[in-house]
């Protein structure tokens, strides 16, 4: 399958590289960024001090916008857009993980839109955005090197996404040392999320030998480094290896020639975390992705053979059992019941997923299919 690959994001990777942020902004004539962050952990782990020192050294004035939550919302993004306009921002600096970066992309694009949600519904296609710079503190979503943003519209219970070439970060700084203090659950959620990005393409209808070989290596790297970090959680080299694998999982390389991928499992999880915002995206995927595999594995068994081989077996069912066992060993949730999902909500979750229109490539499912899939994930046994 023919493909086009382009990724304009500059990656600055390594310990101590946050100090280059101010220089990167100044080199592009930018001096008034809106700094977007989450709940304040960056002030406890030293990342904020590094960011502030770099901006000050480059004589850059900035406004601060804390308070972006996991599963970020449209309302918060709209609040940040108003703040950016009032400040006269010429750029956005995202300091955090995927939620912060996705919110920042929404601000960068929404700065030039009359209605931000129109970008998510497809009624508007962002053509320009404020330059975006990211300082990554959690490797999971790959948002530091792609043009995709995900937000939840709480009024409609829709967790949707948009893509714009204008929203690729200009520069992303990845200092793995900033992730050494992460709680173990967040490391696990990040690894599951990154693995899911790869697997959404792994089961695609097309094949491309080089891309699939790359994906084999990325999946194995994420599995191995997460295993190792569970025993040695402060090992910088392990964090560095895992961080880079998570970025490569969703920067376009893992999809070249594979025909757009699957994405139904992600759609199901988005419906769950829209209704249950306390559910971390990676935690939801740890439940949904194996359930999705189990439900659809018999429709195209040849596409699952490579996956099973990754776990040292030629039997798909055994490969799935080993995947679930690995997630369990890491402490990831196993069932929808673990996530607090109520059985009565399954029809609504299926219906919300159908609204997205991303109905997969293995088989075009009905709402009944999705409800049955979710019911199978409800509890053990």
Secondary structure as GFF3:
##gff-version 3
##sequence-region A 1 381
A	DSSP	beta_strand	10	13	.	.	.	ID=ss1
A	DSSP	three_ten_helix	17	20	.	.	.	ID=ss2
A	DSSP	alpha_helix	21	26	.	.	.	ID=ss3
A	DSSP	beta_strand	32	37	.	.	.	ID=ss4
A	DSSP	alpha_helix	41	44	.	.	.	ID=ss5
A	DSSP	alpha_helix	47	57	.	.	.	ID=ss6
A	DSSP	beta_strand	61	65	.	.	.	ID=ss7
A	DSSP	alpha_helix	74	87	.	.	.	ID=ss8
A	DSSP	beta_strand	91	96	.	.	.	ID=ss9
A	DSSP	alpha_helix	98	110	.	.	.	ID=ss10
A	DSSP	alpha_helix	117	121	.	.	.	ID=ss11
A	DSSP	beta_strand	131	136	.	.	.	ID=ss12
A	DSSP	three_ten_helix	143	145	.	.	.	ID=ss13
A	DSSP	beta_strand	148	153	.	.	.	ID=ss14
A	DSSP	beta_strand	158	163	.	.	.	ID=ss15
A	DSSP	three_ten_helix	165	167	.	.	.	ID=ss16
A	DSSP	beta_strand	171	174	.	.	.	ID=ss17
A	DSSP	three_ten_helix	176	179	.	.	.	ID=ss18
A	DSSP	alpha_helix	184	202	.	.	.	ID=ss19
A	DSSP	alpha_helix	209	231	.	.	.	ID=ss20
A	DSSP	alpha_helix	236	248	.	.	.	ID=ss21
A	DSSP	three_ten_helix	253	255	.	.	.	ID=ss22
A	DSSP	alpha_helix	264	275	.	.	.	ID=ss23
A	DSSP	alpha_helix	281	296	.	.	.	ID=ss24
A	DSSP	alpha_helix	302	310	.	.	.	ID=ss25
A	DSSP	alpha_helix	316	330	.	.	.	ID=ss26
A	DSSP	alpha_helix	336	339	.	.	.	ID=ss27
A	DSSP	three_ten_helix	343	345	.	.	.	ID=ss28
A	DSSP	alpha_helix	346	356	.	.	.	ID=ss29
A	DSSP	alpha_helix	367	376	.	.	.	ID=ss30
###
